[in-house]
Amino acid sequence: KDMVRMMMNKIFQSIETELNSLIALGDKIDSFNSLYMLVKMSHHVWTAENVDPASYLSTTLGN
């Protein structure tokens, strides 16, 4: 379990900069884009939680 957490931590650290850039671009174009992205991610987490309660996003963001 700790090994998986370390691996996911490395993956998400490497894409954090890209994700922040995407969010900044969305904000620059239209401030509602960030809100839309948050809603879509929340919906994805809730949907994934119903399908696979042990998924990484469900465990990390759903709790």
PDB file with SEQRES, HELIX, SHEET and CRYST1 records, atoms N, CA, C and O in Angstrom:
SEQRES   1 A   63  LYS ASP MET VAL ARG MET MET MET ASN LYS ILE PHE GLN          
SEQRES   2 A   63  SER ILE GLU THR GLU LEU ASN SER LEU ILE ALA LEU GLY          
SEQRES   3 A   63  ASP LYS ILE ASP SER PHE ASN SER LEU TYR MET LEU VAL          
SEQRES   4 A   63  LYS MET SER HIS HIS VAL TRP THR ALA GLU ASN VAL ASP          
SEQRES   5 A   63  PRO ALA SER TYR LEU SER THR THR LEU GLY ASN                  
HELIX    1 AA1 ASP A    2  ILE A   29  1                                  28    
HELIX    2 AA2 PHE A   32  VAL A   51  1                                  20    
HELIX    3 AA3 TYR A   56  LEU A   61  1                                   6    
CRYST1    1.000    1.000    1.000  90.00  90.00  90.00 P 1           1          
ATOM      1  N   LYS A   1       0.837  -1.192   0.000  1.00  0.00           N  
ATOM      2  CA  LYS A   1       0.000   0.000   0.000  1.00  0.00           C  
ATOM      3  C   LYS A   1       0.879   1.251   0.000  1.00  0.00           C  
ATOM      4  O   LYS A   1       0.603   2.197  -0.737  1.00  0.00           O  
ATOM      5  N   ASP A   2       1.929   1.265   0.815  1.00  0.00           N  
ATOM      6  CA  ASP A   2       2.821   2.422   0.851  1.00  0.00           C  
ATOM      7  C   ASP A   2       3.566   2.596  -0.462  1.00  0.00           C  
ATOM      8  O   ASP A   2       3.827   3.721  -0.888  1.00  0.00           O  
ATOM      9  N   MET A   3       3.908   1.487  -1.102  1.00  0.00           N  
ATOM     10  CA  MET A   3       4.612   1.556  -2.380  1.00  0.00           C  
ATOM     11  C   MET A   3       3.715   2.183  -3.458  1.00  0.00           C  
ATOM     12  O   MET A   3       4.176   2.981  -4.273  1.00  0.00           O  
ATOM     13  N   VAL A   4       2.443   1.813  -3.449  1.00  0.00           N  
ATOM     14  CA  VAL A   4       1.497   2.391  -4.409  1.00  0.00           C  
ATOM     15  C   VAL A   4       1.335   3.878  -4.139  1.00  0.00           C  
ATOM     16  O   VAL A   4       1.305   4.683  -5.069  1.00  0.00           O  
ATOM     17  N   ARG A   5       1.230   4.240  -2.874  1.00  0.00           N  
ATOM     18  CA  ARG A   5       1.089   5.652  -2.511  1.00  0.00           C  
ATOM     19  C   ARG A   5       2.308   6.455  -2.968  1.00  0.00           C  
ATOM     20  O   ARG A   5       2.164   7.566  -3.477  1.00  0.00           O  
ATOM     21  N   MET A   6       3.502   5.897  -2.788  1.00  0.00           N  
ATOM     22  CA  MET A   6       4.725   6.591  -3.221  1.00  0.00           C  
ATOM     23  C   MET A   6       4.744   6.747  -4.742  1.00  0.00           C  
ATOM     24  O   MET A   6       5.120   7.801  -5.254  1.00  0.00           O  
ATOM     25  N   MET A   7       4.341   5.707  -5.459  1.00  0.00           N  
ATOM     26  CA  MET A   7       4.312   5.764  -6.914  1.00  0.00           C  
ATOM     27  C   MET A   7       3.312   6.816  -7.398  1.00  0.00           C  
ATOM     28  O   MET A   7       3.625   7.611  -8.285  1.00  0.00           O  
ATOM     29  N   MET A   8       2.119   6.817  -6.819  1.00  0.00           N  
ATOM     30  CA  MET A   8       1.107   7.798  -7.217  1.00  0.00           C  
ATOM     31  C   MET A   8       1.553   9.207  -6.860  1.00  0.00           C  
ATOM     32  O   MET A   8       1.271  10.150  -7.600  1.00  0.00           O  
ATOM     33  N   ASN A   9       2.243   9.365  -5.739  1.00  0.00           N  
ATOM     34  CA  ASN A   9       2.761  10.663  -5.335  1.00  0.00           C  
ATOM     35  C   ASN A   9       3.752  11.184  -6.370  1.00  0.00           C  
ATOM     36  O   ASN A   9       3.714  12.361  -6.727  1.00  0.00           O  
ATOM     37  N   LYS A  10       4.634  10.321  -6.852  1.00  0.00           N  
ATOM     38  CA  LYS A  10       5.603  10.720  -7.877  1.00  0.00           C  
ATOM     39  C   LYS A  10       4.908  11.117  -9.172  1.00  0.00           C  
ATOM     40  O   LYS A  10       5.272  12.108  -9.805  1.00  0.00           O  
ATOM     41  N   ILE A  11       3.909  10.338  -9.557  1.00  0.00           N  
ATOM     42  CA  ILE A  11       3.183  10.637 -10.795  1.00  0.00           C  
ATOM     43  C   ILE A  11       2.477  11.978 -10.685  1.00  0.00           C  
ATOM     44  O   ILE A  11       2.580  12.813 -11.584  1.00  0.00           O  
ATOM     45  N   PHE A  12       1.762  12.188  -9.586  1.00  0.00           N  
ATOM     46  CA  PHE A  12       0.998  13.423  -9.454  1.00  0.00           C  
ATOM     47  C   PHE A  12       1.892  14.639  -9.249  1.00  0.00           C  
ATOM     48  O   PHE A  12       1.526  15.744  -9.651  1.00  0.00           O  
ATOM     49  N   GLN A  13       3.060  14.458  -8.631  1.00  0.00           N  
ATOM     50  CA  GLN A  13       3.991  15.577  -8.515  1.00  0.00           C  
ATOM     51  C   GLN A  13       4.480  16.013  -9.881  1.00  0.00           C  
ATOM     52  O   GLN A  13       4.660  17.205 -10.129  1.00  0.00           O  
ATOM     53  N   SER A  14       4.694  15.058 -10.766  1.00  0.00           N  
ATOM     54  CA  SER A  14       5.212  15.396 -12.089  1.00  0.00           C  
ATOM     55  C   SER A  14       4.166  16.078 -12.961  1.00  0.00           C  
ATOM     56  O   SER A  14       4.525  16.846 -13.854  1.00  0.00           O  
ATOM     57  N   ILE A  15       2.887  15.820 -12.726  1.00  0.00           N  
ATOM     58  CA  ILE A  15       1.872  16.477 -13.548  1.00  0.00           C  
ATOM     59  C   ILE A  15       1.248  17.694 -12.867  1.00  0.00           C  
ATOM     60  O   ILE A  15       0.412  18.376 -13.461  1.00  0.00           O  
ATOM     61  N   GLU A  16       1.648  17.971 -11.628  1.00  0.00           N  
ATOM     62  CA  GLU A  16       1.065  19.099 -10.902  1.00  0.00           C  
ATOM     63  C   GLU A  16       1.307  20.416 -11.624  1.00  0.00           C  
ATOM     64  O   GLU A  16       0.398  21.240 -11.720  1.00  0.00           O  
ATOM     65  N   THR A  17       2.512  20.627 -12.130  1.00  0.00           N  
ATOM     66  CA  THR A  17       2.833  21.858 -12.846  1.00  0.00           C  
ATOM     67  C   THR A  17       1.954  21.999 -14.085  1.00  0.00           C  
ATOM     68  O   THR A  17       1.433  23.078 -14.365  1.00  0.00           O  
ATOM     69  N   GLU A  18       1.794  20.914 -14.815  1.00  0.00           N  
ATOM     70  CA  GLU A  18       0.961  20.943 -16.024  1.00  0.00           C  
ATOM     71  C   GLU A  18      -0.500  21.203 -15.676  1.00  0.00           C  
ATOM     72  O   GLU A  18      -1.182  21.951 -16.376  1.00  0.00           O  
ATOM     73  N   LEU A  19      -0.976  20.598 -14.615  1.00  0.00           N  
ATOM     74  CA  LEU A  19      -2.354  20.810 -14.189  1.00  0.00           C  
ATOM     75  C   LEU A  19      -2.570  22.254 -13.765  1.00  0.00           C  
ATOM     76  O   LEU A  19      -3.585  22.858 -14.112  1.00  0.00           O  
ATOM     77  N   ASN A  20      -1.621  22.812 -13.017  1.00  0.00           N  
ATOM     78  CA  ASN A  20      -1.719  24.219 -12.623  1.00  0.00           C  
ATOM     79  C   ASN A  20      -1.720  25.135 -13.831  1.00  0.00           C  
ATOM     80  O   ASN A  20      -2.439  26.134 -13.849  1.00  0.00           O  
ATOM     81  N   SER A  21      -0.922  24.810 -14.847  1.00  0.00           N  
ATOM     82  CA  SER A  21      -0.901  25.605 -16.081  1.00  0.00           C  
ATOM     83  C   SER A  21      -2.245  25.531 -16.800  1.00  0.00           C  
ATOM     84  O   SER A  21      -2.742  26.537 -17.304  1.00  0.00           O  
ATOM     85  N   LEU A  22      -2.825  24.345 -16.844  1.00  0.00           N  
ATOM     86  CA  LEU A  22      -4.132  24.181 -17.474  1.00  0.00           C  
ATOM     87  C   LEU A  22      -5.197  24.997 -16.746  1.00  0.00           C  
ATOM     88  O   LEU A  22      -6.023  25.652 -17.382  1.00  0.00           O  
ATOM     89  N   ILE A  23      -5.179  24.956 -15.431  1.00  0.00           N  
ATOM     90  CA  ILE A  23      -6.147  25.719 -14.640  1.00  0.00           C  
ATOM     91  C   ILE A  23      -5.947  27.214 -14.852  1.00  0.00           C  
ATOM     92  O   ILE A  23      -6.920  27.954 -14.997  1.00  0.00           O  
ATOM     93  N   ALA A  24      -4.695  27.666 -14.871  1.00  0.00           N  
ATOM     94  CA  ALA A  24      -4.406  29.086 -15.097  1.00  0.00           C  
ATOM     95  C   ALA A  24      -4.891  29.523 -16.476  1.00  0.00           C  
ATOM     96  O   ALA A  24      -5.452  30.610 -16.619  1.00  0.00           O  
ATOM     97  N   LEU A  25      -4.682  28.693 -17.484  1.00  0.00           N  
ATOM     98  CA  LEU A  25      -5.160  29.014 -18.830  1.00  0.00           C  
ATOM     99  C   LEU A  25      -6.680  29.085 -18.857  1.00  0.00           C  
ATOM    100  O   LEU A  25      -7.250  29.997 -19.457  1.00  0.00           O  
ATOM    101  N   GLY A  26      -7.336  28.133 -18.213  1.00  0.00           N  
ATOM    102  CA  GLY A  26      -8.797  28.157 -18.141  1.00  0.00           C  
ATOM    103  C   GLY A  26      -9.301  29.416 -17.466  1.00  0.00           C  
ATOM    104  O   GLY A  26     -10.276  30.014 -17.921  1.00  0.00           O  
ATOM    105  N   ASP A  27      -8.650  29.829 -16.383  1.00  0.00           N  
ATOM    106  CA  ASP A  27      -9.020  31.069 -15.692  1.00  0.00           C  
ATOM    107  C   ASP A  27      -8.812  32.286 -16.578  1.00  0.00           C  
ATOM    108  O   ASP A  27      -9.618  33.217 -16.572  1.00  0.00           O  
ATOM    109  N   LYS A  28      -7.733  32.270 -17.332  1.00  0.00           N  
ATOM    110  CA  LYS A  28      -7.412  33.398 -18.207  1.00  0.00           C  
ATOM    111  C   LYS A  28      -8.475  33.555 -19.302  1.00  0.00           C  
ATOM    112  O   LYS A  28      -8.870  34.671 -19.640  1.00  0.00           O  
ATOM    113  N   ILE A  29      -8.927  32.433 -19.844  1.00  0.00           N  
ATOM    114  CA  ILE A  29      -9.934  32.472 -20.906  1.00  0.00           C  
ATOM    115  C   ILE A  29     -11.292  32.868 -20.342  1.00  0.00           C  
ATOM    116  O   ILE A  29     -11.959  33.752 -20.880  1.00  0.00           O  
ATOM    117  N   ASP A  30     -11.697  32.218 -19.265  1.00  0.00           N  
ATOM    118  CA  ASP A  30     -12.996  32.488 -18.641  1.00  0.00           C  
ATOM    119  C   ASP A  30     -12.932  31.953 -17.215  1.00  0.00           C  
ATOM    120  O   ASP A  30     -12.583  30.792 -17.001  1.00  0.00           O  
ATOM    121  N   SER A  31     -13.264  32.782 -16.254  1.00  0.00           N  
ATOM    122  CA  SER A  31     -13.125  32.387 -14.848  1.00  0.00           C  
ATOM    123  C   SER A  31     -14.031  31.209 -14.475  1.00  0.00           C  
ATOM    124  O   SER A  31     -13.779  30.536 -13.476  1.00  0.00           O  
ATOM    125  N   PHE A  32     -15.065  30.956 -15.251  1.00  0.00           N  
ATOM    126  CA  PHE A  32     -15.938  29.820 -14.954  1.00  0.00           C  
ATOM    127  C   PHE A  32     -15.333  28.489 -15.388  1.00  0.00           C  
ATOM    128  O   PHE A  32     -15.833  27.431 -15.005  1.00  0.00           O  
ATOM    129  N   ASN A  33     -14.265  28.526 -16.181  1.00  0.00           N  
ATOM    130  CA  ASN A  33     -13.618  27.281 -16.598  1.00  0.00           C  
ATOM    131  C   ASN A  33     -13.081  26.496 -15.404  1.00  0.00           C  
ATOM    132  O   ASN A  33     -13.196  25.271 -15.369  1.00  0.00           O  
ATOM    133  N   SER A  34     -12.494  27.187 -14.424  1.00  0.00           N  
ATOM    134  CA  SER A  34     -11.973  26.497 -13.233  1.00  0.00           C  
ATOM    135  C   SER A  34     -13.102  25.842 -12.452  1.00  0.00           C  
ATOM    136  O   SER A  34     -12.966  24.719 -11.966  1.00  0.00           O  
ATOM    137  N   LEU A  35     -14.200  26.545 -12.337  1.00  0.00           N  
ATOM    138  CA  LEU A  35     -15.359  25.985 -11.646  1.00  0.00           C  
ATOM    139  C   LEU A  35     -15.876  24.761 -12.398  1.00  0.00           C  
ATOM    140  O   LEU A  35     -16.214  23.746 -11.789  1.00  0.00           O  
ATOM    141  N   TYR A  36     -15.935  24.864 -13.718  1.00  0.00           N  
ATOM    142  CA  TYR A  36     -16.385  23.737 -14.538  1.00  0.00           C  
ATOM    143  C   TYR A  36     -15.462  22.533 -14.355  1.00  0.00           C  
ATOM    144  O   TYR A  36     -15.931  21.403 -14.215  1.00  0.00           O  
ATOM    145  N   MET A  37     -14.138  22.777 -14.356  1.00  0.00           N  
ATOM    146  CA  MET A  37     -13.184  21.681 -14.166  1.00  0.00           C  
ATOM    147  C   MET A  37     -13.370  21.026 -12.797  1.00  0.00           C  
ATOM    148  O   MET A  37     -13.297  19.803 -12.678  1.00  0.00           O  
ATOM    149  N   LEU A  38     -13.608  21.831 -11.773  1.00  0.00           N  
ATOM    150  CA  LEU A  38     -13.824  21.298 -10.428  1.00  0.00           C  
ATOM    151  C   LEU A  38     -15.081  20.436 -10.378  1.00  0.00           C  
ATOM    152  O   LEU A  38     -15.082  19.360  -9.780  1.00  0.00           O  
ATOM    153  N   VAL A  39     -16.146  20.916 -11.008  1.00  0.00           N  
ATOM    154  CA  VAL A  39     -17.397  20.151 -11.039  1.00  0.00           C  
ATOM    155  C   VAL A  39     -17.203  18.836 -11.784  1.00  0.00           C  
ATOM    156  O   VAL A  39     -17.675  17.793 -11.332  1.00  0.00           O  
ATOM    157  N   LYS A  40     -16.509  18.876 -12.926  1.00  0.00           N  
ATOM    158  CA  LYS A  40     -16.262  17.653 -13.697  1.00  0.00           C  
ATOM    159  C   LYS A  40     -15.420  16.655 -12.897  1.00  0.00           C  
ATOM    160  O   LYS A  40     -15.700  15.456 -12.909  1.00  0.00           O  
ATOM    161  N   MET A  41     -14.395  17.144 -12.209  1.00  0.00           N  
ATOM    162  CA  MET A  41     -13.547  16.256 -11.410  1.00  0.00           C  
ATOM    163  C   MET A  41     -14.350  15.664 -10.253  1.00  0.00           C  
ATOM    164  O   MET A  41     -14.226  14.475  -9.958  1.00  0.00           O  
ATOM    165  N   SER A  42     -15.163  16.477  -9.603  1.00  0.00           N  
ATOM    166  CA  SER A  42     -16.000  15.975  -8.507  1.00  0.00           C  
ATOM    167  C   SER A  42     -16.965  14.910  -9.005  1.00  0.00           C  
ATOM    168  O   SER A  42     -17.157  13.879  -8.361  1.00  0.00           O  
ATOM    169  N   HIS A  43     -17.567  15.170 -10.155  1.00  0.00           N  
ATOM    170  CA  HIS A  43     -18.490  14.191 -10.737  1.00  0.00           C  
ATOM    171  C   HIS A  43     -17.759  12.887 -11.049  1.00  0.00           C  
ATOM    172  O   HIS A  43     -18.275  11.799 -10.795  1.00  0.00           O  
ATOM    173  N   HIS A  44     -16.569  13.009 -11.594  1.00  0.00           N  
ATOM    174  CA  HIS A  44     -15.781  11.814 -11.911  1.00  0.00           C  
ATOM    175  C   HIS A  44     -15.459  11.020 -10.644  1.00  0.00           C  
ATOM    176  O   HIS A  44     -15.543   9.792 -10.641  1.00  0.00           O  
ATOM    177  N   VAL A  45     -15.094  11.716  -9.577  1.00  0.00           N  
ATOM    178  CA  VAL A  45     -14.769  11.039  -8.313  1.00  0.00           C  
ATOM    179  C   VAL A  45     -16.003  10.337  -7.762  1.00  0.00           C  
ATOM    180  O   VAL A  45     -15.919   9.184  -7.339  1.00  0.00           O  
ATOM    181  N   TRP A  46     -17.145  11.015  -7.761  1.00  0.00           N  
ATOM    182  CA  TRP A  46     -18.365  10.392  -7.243  1.00  0.00           C  
ATOM    183  C   TRP A  46     -18.766   9.188  -8.082  1.00  0.00           C  
ATOM    184  O   TRP A  46     -19.197   8.169  -7.544  1.00  0.00           O  
ATOM    185  N   THR A  47     -18.624   9.302  -9.404  1.00  0.00           N  
ATOM    186  CA  THR A  47     -18.959   8.190 -10.288  1.00  0.00           C  
ATOM    187  C   THR A  47     -17.999   7.027 -10.061  1.00  0.00           C  
ATOM    188  O   THR A  47     -18.424   5.876  -9.972  1.00  0.00           O  
ATOM    189  N   ALA A  48     -16.718   7.325  -9.967  1.00  0.00           N  
ATOM    190  CA  ALA A  48     -15.714   6.282  -9.737  1.00  0.00           C  
ATOM    191  C   ALA A  48     -15.921   5.624  -8.381  1.00  0.00           C  
ATOM    192  O   ALA A  48     -15.672   4.429  -8.224  1.00  0.00           O  
ATOM    193  N   GLU A  49     -16.376   6.398  -7.400  1.00  0.00           N  
ATOM    194  CA  GLU A  49     -16.601   5.850  -6.064  1.00  0.00           C  
ATOM    195  C   GLU A  49     -17.693   4.786  -6.098  1.00  0.00           C  
ATOM    196  O   GLU A  49     -17.615   3.787  -5.384  1.00  0.00           O  
ATOM    197  N   ASN A  50     -18.711   5.003  -6.931  1.00  0.00           N  
ATOM    198  CA  ASN A  50     -19.793   4.022  -7.037  1.00  0.00           C  
ATOM    199  C   ASN A  50     -19.344   2.767  -7.781  1.00  0.00           C  
ATOM    200  O   ASN A  50     -19.829   1.669  -7.505  1.00  0.00           O  
ATOM    201  N   VAL A  51     -18.421   2.929  -8.719  1.00  0.00           N  
ATOM    202  CA  VAL A  51     -17.943   1.800  -9.509  1.00  0.00           C  
ATOM    203  C   VAL A  51     -16.824   1.063  -8.786  1.00  0.00           C  
ATOM    204  O   VAL A  51     -16.852  -0.163  -8.673  1.00  0.00           O  
ATOM    205  N   ASP A  52     -15.843   1.808  -8.298  1.00  0.00           N  
ATOM    206  CA  ASP A  52     -14.666   1.200  -7.661  1.00  0.00           C  
ATOM    207  C   ASP A  52     -14.303   1.990  -6.410  1.00  0.00           C  
ATOM    208  O   ASP A  52     -13.557   2.965  -6.500  1.00  0.00           O  
ATOM    209  N   PRO A  53     -14.810   1.596  -5.250  1.00  0.00           N  
ATOM    210  CA  PRO A  53     -14.545   2.352  -4.023  1.00  0.00           C  
ATOM    211  C   PRO A  53     -13.073   2.390  -3.627  1.00  0.00           C  
ATOM    212  O   PRO A  53     -12.688   3.199  -2.783  1.00  0.00           O  
ATOM    213  N   ALA A  54     -12.248   1.540  -4.214  1.00  0.00           N  
ATOM    214  CA  ALA A  54     -10.826   1.518  -3.864  1.00  0.00           C  
ATOM    215  C   ALA A  54      -9.973   2.306  -4.855  1.00  0.00           C  
ATOM    216  O   ALA A  54      -8.746   2.277  -4.760  1.00  0.00           O  
ATOM    217  N   SER A  55     -10.599   3.014  -5.811  1.00  0.00           N  
ATOM    218  CA  SER A  55      -9.806   3.753  -6.791  1.00  0.00           C  
ATOM    219  C   SER A  55      -9.029   4.873  -6.101  1.00  0.00           C  
ATOM    220  O   SER A  55      -9.424   5.368  -5.045  1.00  0.00           O  
ATOM    221  N   TYR A  56      -7.927   5.253  -6.719  1.00  0.00           N  
ATOM    222  CA  TYR A  56      -7.051   6.262  -6.115  1.00  0.00           C  
ATOM    223  C   TYR A  56      -7.780   7.593  -5.937  1.00  0.00           C  
ATOM    224  O   TYR A  56      -7.704   8.198  -4.868  1.00  0.00           O  
ATOM    225  N   LEU A  57      -8.486   8.059  -6.975  1.00  0.00           N  
ATOM    226  CA  LEU A  57      -9.189   9.335  -6.866  1.00  0.00           C  
ATOM    227  C   LEU A  57     -10.294   9.272  -5.825  1.00  0.00           C  
ATOM    228  O   LEU A  57     -10.478  10.225  -5.067  1.00  0.00           O  
ATOM    229  N   SER A  58     -11.022   8.184  -5.772  1.00  0.00           N  
ATOM    230  CA  SER A  58     -12.070   8.049  -4.757  1.00  0.00           C  
ATOM    231  C   SER A  58     -11.492   8.098  -3.361  1.00  0.00           C  
ATOM    232  O   SER A  58     -12.023   8.771  -2.477  1.00  0.00           O  
ATOM    233  N   THR A  59     -10.403   7.382  -3.170  1.00  0.00           N  
ATOM    234  CA  THR A  59      -9.780   7.341  -1.854  1.00  0.00           C  
ATOM    235  C   THR A  59      -9.195   8.691  -1.482  1.00  0.00           C  
ATOM    236  O   THR A  59      -9.350   9.142  -0.347  1.00  0.00           O  
ATOM    237  N   THR A  60      -8.525   9.340  -2.421  1.00  0.00           N  
ATOM    238  CA  THR A  60      -7.841  10.594  -2.136  1.00  0.00           C  
ATOM    239  C   THR A  60      -8.794  11.776  -2.053  1.00  0.00           C  
ATOM    240  O   THR A  60      -8.729  12.551  -1.099  1.00  0.00           O  
ATOM    241  N   LEU A  61      -9.676  11.927  -3.030  1.00  0.00           N  
ATOM    242  CA  LEU A  61     -10.529  13.108  -3.102  1.00  0.00           C  
ATOM    243  C   LEU A  61     -11.917  12.889  -2.527  1.00  0.00           C  
ATOM    244  O   LEU A  61     -12.587  13.851  -2.150  1.00  0.00           O  
ATOM    245  N   GLY A  62     -12.354  11.653  -2.453  1.00  0.00           N  
ATOM    246  CA  GLY A  62     -13.708  11.371  -1.995  1.00  0.00           C  
ATOM    247  C   GLY A  62     -13.874  11.389  -0.493  1.00  0.00           C  
ATOM    248  O   GLY A  62     -14.997  11.472   0.004  1.00  0.00           O  
ATOM    249  N   ASN A  63     -12.781  11.314   0.238  1.00  0.00           N  
ATOM    250  CA  ASN A  63     -12.873  11.280   1.707  1.00  0.00           C  
ATOM    251  C   ASN A  63     -12.749  12.646   2.296  1.00  0.00           C  
ATOM    252  O   ASN A  63     -12.805  12.799   3.516  1.00  0.00           O  
TER     253      ASN A  63                                                      
END                                                                             
